[in-house]
Amino acid sequence: MQHQQQFDEILDSLGNNSAEFFMAARLYHAKKVSFSKAASLANLSFDAFLHRLEEYFSRGFLIDDESVLDDIRS
């Protein structure tokens, strides 16, 4: 994935795989992928992805959408 170099300083300060995490989190929040899929895309465990969502977005699961049903089924 290519991004502008200006992001490097910010992303580096946010930890390992931060670009992947924020991309996966955005896809999850946009209801394009399930929680499990987003965690996988971010190269994080289920619990680690939840923790980072809570840390950076003050919330973890989005209960009001179809992606929760996808997680339950998988």
Backbone hydrogen bonds in HBPLUS format (Angstrom, degrees):
<---DONOR---> <-ACCEPTOR-->    atom                        ^
c    i                          cat <-CA-CA->   ^        H-A-AA   ^      H-
h    n   atom  resd res      DA  || num        DHA   H-A  angle D-A-AA Bond
n    s   type  num  typ     dist DA aas  dist angle  dist       angle   num
A0007-PHE N   A0004-GLN O   2.98 MM   3  5.81 162.2  2.02 123.8 128.5     1
A0008-ASP N   A0005-GLN O   2.96 MM   3  5.34 145.9  2.08 110.4 120.1     2
A0011-LEU N   A0007-PHE O   2.79 MM   4  5.91 179.2  1.79 173.3 173.1     3
A0012-ASP N   A0008-ASP O   2.80 MM   4  5.75 163.2  1.83 152.6 157.5     4
A0013-SER N   A0010-ILE O   3.19 MM   3  5.43 127.0  2.49 100.2 113.1     5
A0014-LEU N   A0011-LEU O   3.00 MM   3  5.21 152.3  2.08 106.7 115.5     6
A0021-PHE N   A0017-ASN O   2.85 MM   4  6.09 157.8  1.90 153.2 160.5     7
A0022-PHE N   A0018-SER O   2.94 MM   4  6.11 172.6  1.94 155.0 155.6     8
A0023-MET N   A0019-ALA O   3.03 MM   4  6.17 155.5  2.09 146.7 153.8     9
A0024-ALA N   A0020-GLU O   2.90 MM   4  6.01 166.0  1.92 150.5 154.8    10
A0025-ALA N   A0021-PHE O   2.76 MM   4  5.94 160.6  1.79 155.2 161.5    11
A0026-ARG N   A0022-PHE O   2.99 MM   4  6.03 155.4  2.05 137.6 144.0    12
A0027-LEU N   A0023-MET O   3.02 MM   4  6.29 158.5  2.06 148.3 154.1    13
A0028-TYR N   A0024-ALA O   2.91 MM   4  6.15 154.3  1.98 148.2 155.6    14
A0029-HIS N   A0025-ALA O   2.82 MM   4  6.07 165.2  1.85 153.4 157.3    15
A0030-ALA N   A0026-ARG O   2.84 MM   4  5.96 141.1  1.99 144.4 155.0    16
A0032-LYS N   A0027-LEU O   2.91 MM   5  5.27 168.5  1.92 167.3 163.4    17
A0031-LYS N   A0028-TYR O   2.94 MM   3  5.04 156.1  2.00 107.3 113.4    18
A0038-ALA N   A0034-SER O   2.93 MM   4  6.14 161.4  1.96 151.7 156.9    19
A0039-ALA N   A0035-PHE O   2.91 MM   4  6.16 161.7  1.95 156.2 160.9    20
A0040-SER N   A0036-SER O   3.05 MM   4  6.26 157.0  2.10 144.7 150.9    21
A0041-LEU N   A0037-LYS O   2.87 MM   4  6.15 159.0  1.91 151.9 157.7    22
A0042-ALA N   A0038-ALA O   2.95 MM   4  6.16 142.6  2.09 146.0 156.0    23
A0044-LEU N   A0039-ALA O   3.02 MM   5  5.30 176.5  2.02 157.5 156.5    24
A0043-ASN N   A0040-SER O   2.97 MM   3  5.01 158.1  2.02 105.9 112.5    25
A0049-PHE N   A0045-SER O   2.91 MM   4  6.06 161.0  1.94 156.4 160.9    26
A0050-LEU N   A0046-PHE O   3.05 MM   4  6.28 160.3  2.09 147.5 153.2    27
A0051-HIS N   A0047-ASP O   2.92 MM   4  6.12 162.2  1.95 149.1 153.9    28
A0052-ARG N   A0048-ALA O   3.00 MM   4  6.23 162.1  2.03 147.7 151.9    29
A0053-LEU N   A0049-PHE O   2.93 MM   4  6.15 156.1  1.98 150.8 157.7    30
A0054-GLU N   A0050-LEU O   2.97 MM   4  6.24 163.8  2.00 154.3 158.3    31
A0055-GLU N   A0051-HIS O   2.86 MM   4  6.08 150.4  1.94 145.6 154.9    32
A0056-TYR N   A0052-ARG O   2.92 MM   4  6.03 166.7  1.94 153.8 155.4    33
A0057-PHE N   A0053-LEU O   2.72 MM   4  5.37 150.8  1.81 146.8 155.0    34
A0058-SER N   A0054-GLU O   3.07 MM   4  4.42 131.5  2.32 115.0 118.4    35
A0068-VAL N   A0065-ASP O   3.35 MM   3  6.11 153.9  2.43 116.3 121.1    36
A0069-LEU N   A0066-GLU O   2.99 MM   3  5.34 121.4  2.35 106.0 119.9    37
A0070-ASP N   A0066-GLU O   3.21 MM   4  6.66 148.7  2.31 146.5 155.7    38
A0071-ASP N   A0067-SER O   3.05 MM   4  6.36 150.5  2.14 143.7 150.8    39
A0072-ILE N   A0068-VAL O   2.95 MM   4  6.29 155.0  2.01 150.6 157.5    40
A0073-ARG N   A0069-LEU O   2.99 MM   4  6.16 155.5  2.05 147.1 153.3    41
A0074-SER N   A0070-ASP O   3.10 MM   4  6.29 134.8  2.31 139.4 150.7    42
